[in-house]
Amino acid sequence: MKSKVCVIGLGYVGLPLAVELSKSYEVFGCDANKSKVQSINDGKDPTGELSENQKQYLPNICFSDSLTNLPDSEFYIVCVPTPVADDKRPSLDYVESASLAISKKLKRGNIVVYESTVYPGATEEVCVPLLEKESGLVLNEDFGVGYSPERINPSDKNNTLRTIKKIVSASDSVTLDRVAALYESVVDAGLYRASSIKVAEAAKALENTQRDVNIALINEMAILFERLEIDTTSVIQAAESKWNFLPFKPGLVGGHCIGVDPYYLIHKANVHNFGLSVVEAAREVNEGIISFISNKVIELCLSKNVDLRNARCLFYGAAFKEDCNDVRNSKALELADKINRLGIDVDIFDPLIDQEDFKSEASSKLNYLVEIEALYDIIILAVPHARFKDMDSKDIKVNLKEESVFIDLKSVYGREDSDYRL
Ligand SMILES: NC(=O)c1ccc[n+]([C@@H]2O[C@H](COP(=O)([O-])OP(=O)(O)OC[C@H]3O[C@@H](n4cnc5c(N)ncnc54)[C@H](O)[C@@H]3O)[C@@H](O)[C@H]2O)c1
């Protein structure tokens, strides 16, 4: 008989995991979002991450939106969101409610694995007490806990659950062996056994914080080079000729990983009376890019006699990153909103984004376009999906008025093709 595994949270992390596990285990998938479960049950993939082959496994999984009575399972794997609140403090509400739901079903011999990104210590300090309290069971006597951070990169078809080495960790060595055996069935690239849950939690937070800091450095340089009238892309290309230069690109840092996880580390450091000055400065620089670009729009419009009060602006792309349909915490949308607040009409053209998702995330003053028909004073190539990159710059600029501004935020085209590229 196959072991039973219950995956809780069926988003970008949980759904592909449930599918891969279903090739070797009896899998249950639970999600608090009724309409998401309905659509997965209809064979649809709300994340756009599953291949056609993977979608064929969906009927083998038993999906449910009932969290009050989770199925009896040997393993419970938690893949729920870990966002930050408005004050940028970690919000562990989803992880806590998933832990409470599991605690009601937890039995001797079960293992609970957390995949959600958290600060070091959260699994043992926040989740384990919740699991123990309701179940009356004791960690490492009655049940085990694991932590295995996910490293997928939405829209990346090469680096996937199967092909990325995965960190596993657990509350004791017996649990670690069982957790490793579970993940060995879905990860071809191999596992890294971290020495403790805290090490695994810290490693994940560090990976994403390192990216944030590196991008912040390049963003800061991009602002400097603009003042010095030097093209940043050309500088990066020149610097790349050195063997150990890391070619990070400037840009907007959105989504729910790189722009969020550093706040988890900042919080934990603050609890321990330590300020992460480099990490905090990086967050400030990356958040500040939105104001930098909107100021650039004003400056360019003034210099080209574009009447800001009657201007129309078109965004090409608004997902949080290229070739992805996820619009949550999209900095392109934040930029669009900031430009709209200047009194400029803003249309968004992004065929990858579902119109309903757009409505729930974007300001109601931004317009979702199905087709581009008008002429614009400003066009911003904000998120260059592959289909936009395939276009010649002329095909984008065909919708510009005579006196107008074209910004190529991710430097897709040559320096002379746009009025500004970051
Ligand atoms: N998306 C990524 O690229 C990525 C990569 C690595 C790690 N992570 C981390 O993995 C975690 C999940 O990320 P995601 O992108 O898959 O999130 P997601 O928002 O796409 O999916 C999470 C799902 O959990 C559901 N949910 C929320 N609370 C629940 C509950 N109590 N019980 C059951 N379901 C619940 C939501 O409805 C949602 O469908 C986060 O901690 C994230 O930081 C994400």
The ligand as a MOL file (V3000), in Angstrom:
LIG
                    3D

  0  0  0     0  0            999 V3000
M  V30 BEGIN CTAB
M  V30 COUNTS 44 48 0 0 0
M  V30 BEGIN ATOM
M  V30 1 N 6.5150 31.0850 -5.4760 0
M  V30 2 C 7.8030 30.8680 -5.3610 0
M  V30 3 O 8.5610 31.0520 -6.2910 0
M  V30 4 C 8.4060 30.3460 -4.0910 0
M  V30 5 C 9.6960 29.8090 -4.1520 0
M  V30 6 C 10.2510 29.3280 -2.9860 0
M  V30 7 C 9.5480 29.4230 -1.7930 0
M  V30 8 N 8.3140 29.9740 -1.7740 0 CHG=1
M  V30 9 C 7.6270 30.0180 -0.4900 0
M  V30 10 O 6.6890 28.9650 -0.4540 0
M  V30 11 C 5.5080 29.3720 0.2240 0
M  V30 12 C 4.3170 29.2330 -0.6920 0
M  V30 13 O 4.5090 30.0850 -1.8000 0
M  V30 14 P 3.5930 30.0160 -3.0920 0
M  V30 15 O 4.2060 30.9310 -4.0810 0
M  V30 16 O 3.3230 28.6150 -3.4730 0 CHG=-1
M  V30 17 O 2.2560 30.6780 -2.5180 0
M  V30 18 P 0.8340 30.7450 -3.2250 0
M  V30 19 O 0.1820 31.9460 -2.6820 0
M  V30 20 O 0.9770 30.5710 -4.6970 0
M  V30 21 O 0.0890 29.4460 -2.6940 0
M  V30 22 C -0.2320 29.2370 -1.3680 0
M  V30 23 C -1.5950 28.6000 -1.2800 0
M  V30 24 O -1.8710 28.3470 0.0940 0
M  V30 25 C -3.2670 28.5160 0.2980 0
M  V30 26 N -3.4990 28.6730 1.7370 0
M  V30 27 C -3.3330 29.7460 2.5200 0
M  V30 28 N -3.5900 29.4380 3.8060 0
M  V30 29 C -3.9430 28.1360 3.8340 0
M  V30 30 C -4.3020 27.2340 4.8600 0
M  V30 31 N -4.3300 27.6090 6.1410 0
M  V30 32 N -4.5910 25.9820 4.5170 0
M  V30 33 C -4.5520 25.5870 3.2220 0
M  V30 34 N -4.2160 26.3910 2.2150 0
M  V30 35 C -3.8930 27.6460 2.5080 0
M  V30 36 C -3.6200 29.7170 -0.5540 0
M  V30 37 O -4.9960 29.7190 -0.8670 0
M  V30 38 C -2.7280 29.4850 -1.7790 0
M  V30 39 O -3.4270 28.7920 -2.7910 0
M  V30 40 C 5.7780 30.7860 0.7110 0
M  V30 41 O 6.3150 30.7520 1.9980 0
M  V30 42 C 6.8060 31.2790 -0.2680 0
M  V30 43 O 7.6120 32.3040 0.2890 0
M  V30 44 C 7.7170 30.4200 -2.8950 0
M  V30 END ATOM
M  V30 BEGIN BOND
M  V30 1 1 1 2
M  V30 2 2 2 3
M  V30 3 1 2 4
M  V30 4 1 4 5
M  V30 5 2 4 44
M  V30 6 2 5 6
M  V30 7 1 6 7
M  V30 8 2 7 8
M  V30 9 1 8 9
M  V30 10 1 8 44
M  V30 11 1 9 10
M  V30 12 1 9 42
M  V30 13 1 10 11
M  V30 14 1 11 12
M  V30 15 1 11 40
M  V30 16 1 12 13
M  V30 17 1 13 14
M  V30 18 2 14 15
M  V30 19 1 14 16
M  V30 20 1 14 17
M  V30 21 1 17 18
M  V30 22 2 18 19
M  V30 23 1 18 20
M  V30 24 1 18 21
M  V30 25 1 21 22
M  V30 26 1 22 23
M  V30 27 1 23 24
M  V30 28 1 23 38
M  V30 29 1 24 25
M  V30 30 1 25 26
M  V30 31 1 25 36
M  V30 32 1 26 27
M  V30 33 1 26 35
M  V30 34 2 27 28
M  V30 35 1 28 29
M  V30 36 1 29 30
M  V30 37 2 29 35
M  V30 38 1 30 31
M  V30 39 2 30 32
M  V30 40 1 32 33
M  V30 41 2 33 34
M  V30 42 1 34 35
M  V30 43 1 36 37
M  V30 44 1 36 38
M  V30 45 1 38 39
M  V30 46 1 40 41
M  V30 47 1 40 42
M  V30 48 1 42 43
M  V30 END BOND
M  V30 END CTAB
M  END
